[in-house]
Amino acid sequence: MVYGFPEREIIGCPFCGNEISVLYFPETKRPRKASWGGQAANIKTRSEQYIVQENCLHCKKSKEEIQKALDEKTREESKKYGKAFEKFSFSKKTS
């Protein structure tokens, strides 16, 4: 897969579970070189994203409502994994 190109997928509607068509951008990470020689490279991360292509024919929800529900779900998952990462960080403890 080339960076930045979406994949067409069929997923379940977050409200009723029937199939809907979406464009899926998976989470990607790529290094960015620093402008100064000898500096460490930064890593640019783009979280996964869904773009809804059609309304749900079964529950009659609009694309905008489905998009909002998918965005909230994606945001909650990223927060969950972010907290798990903080749990295992090697920061210096002050006691």
Protein Blocks (a to p, Z undefined) as FASTA:
>chain_A
ZZhiacddddddfklopacddddddddddddddfbghiacdddddddddddfbdcfklop
afklmmmmmmmmmmmmmmmmmmmmmmmpccdcdZZ
